[in-house]
Amino acid sequence: RSPQPLTGWFAHKDPFAFAPHYEPATDITQFLCGTSPVLSLVALDAALDVWADVDMDALRSKSSALCDYFIQLVESRCDGHGLTLITPRDAAVRGSQVSFTHETGGYAMISALIADGVIGDFRAPDILRFGFTPLYTRFVDVWDAVDRLAIILAERRWDTPAFHARKTVT
């Protein structure tokens, strides 16, 4: 048995734990080192062409507006369901993501949203994280996502065993 000489996030036992120390996986994934496959990089190169003529100031402005809109909608339409904003309100000190906490149902809520076609992310212990890609995310997409979230919360659709069952990645 030979140990993997190159360590990396892909080979970590529990990469989403964000532990301060590296612990290798115990199966074949311990041999992953984190370098993307070359064919994937070719596709990435073509995808980056979209960015050639993008005005970054306009993009950042839209990013801030999308996040502000999301915060406003969640706080008005999902009030009373235990969500607490933890992302800075000030766009100047925040990136293109917004996070809320929920004491008991964060993971299940994200799982229910994903089942409804809204892709969010969960971070332990209780963080619901939403990213906004301003190049192609529209304001109506934000409205629709919050609409789905409001329904899931109001009807407690998230509170079922299927959505509480932990998977490797949300």
N, C-alpha and C positions, 0 to 999 in steps of 0.2 A: 504494500500500500504506500503510495507516495503522496505527500501533501501538495496542494496547489501552491505554487510559488507566487502567483499573482492574486491578490485579494481585491475584492470590489463589491459594490452594492448588490449586483446581481447574484453573487455567491453567498451572501449573508444568510444566516439561518432564519432571521425574521427581519427583512429589510424595512418593513413599515413600522417597526418598533422604534426606529431611530435611536437605538442604544448608543451610548458613548464609546463602546468598545466593539471591535469586530469579532463576530463568532461565526465560523464557517458553517454552511449547511452540512447535514450529515449524509445527504444523498448525492447524486450525480451533479446537482446544481452547484456544488462547491467548486466545480471546475469552470464555471462561467467567470469571465474576468471583466466584462463591462464594455468591451469594444463592440461597436455596432457592426453588423455584417456589411460587407462592401456593397452588395446589391441594394441594401436599404439606403446607403449613403448616396447612391446614384439617383434614387428616387427623391431623396431629400434635396439634392442639388437642383433638380428640375422644379421642385416645389418652392425653392427659395427665389426663383425668378419672379414670382408674384410680388415680392418685396422691392424689386428694383425701382419702381416709380412711386413708392408710398411716401407720403409726407408724414414723418414720424411725429411732428407736433400735433397734426390733425388726428393721428391715430391715438396718441396719448390723451388728447382731449376727449375723444369718443370713449376711450377706456374708462376715464374718470366719470363721464356722464352715465355710462352703462352701470357702473358700480353704484353711483349715487342713486340712480333710479331703482336698482335692485334693493338697496337698503330701505329706501322710502316705501317701496311696495311691500316688502316683507314686514316692516314695522307697522304698516297700516292694515294690511290684509291678513296678517297672521298673528295679530296682537292677541294676547291671552293664551298662547299655546306654549309658553315657556322658552321661547327662543331669545337668546341674549347676544347682541352684536359684540364681537371681540376685535374686529378689524377697525383700525382707526377711521374715523369719519372724514378726516382731512385727506383729500386725494393726494396732496403733496407728500404725504408720508405713507402712502399705501400703494401697492402694486395693482395688478389687474385681477385681484381676487378678493372675495368677501367671505368672512367666516362668522358663523353663529355657533353658540353652544346650546345644548339641551341636556339636562341632567340625566335623563334615562333613555331617550329614544333616538339619539343622533344616528347611530349606525342603521337602525331600522328605517328611519326616515329617508336616509340617503338610498337605501336599498329599494324602498317603495318608489322613490322618485326615478331611479334608474329603470325600474320595471315599467314606469309610465313614460319613459323616453327622455327624461331630464337627467343629464349626466352631472352629478356632483361627486364629491370626494369626502370620505370620512377620515378623520385623524383622531386617534385615541387621546384622551379618554372620552371626549364628548363633542368633538368639533365637526360641524357640517361646513364644508368648504366648497365654494363655487368660483370657477374661473371664467373670465370674460375675454374672449379673443375679439378685439374690436375690428379686425380686418373683415370678418364675416358674420359676427354676431349682431343681430338687429335688435332694436328696442322692443319690437313685438315678440321676439324670442324671450326676452327678459320677462315681459308681461305673461307670456304663456307658461314659463317656468314657475313664476310665483303663483299663477292660477292653479297649476298642478299641486304645488306645495300647500296652498290654502285648502284645497279639497282634501288632500291626504291628511292634513292636520284636523280639519273639521270633522271628517268622517272616521278619524283614527285608523285609516287604512294601514298605517305603518305598524300598528300594534298587533301583529300576527306572528306566529312562530316562524313562518317562512322568511320574513324580513329580519327577524332577530338572529337567525342562523348565520354565524360568521363564516365568511369566505376569505380566501387569501387576500384579495383586493376588492374594494368596492367599486 
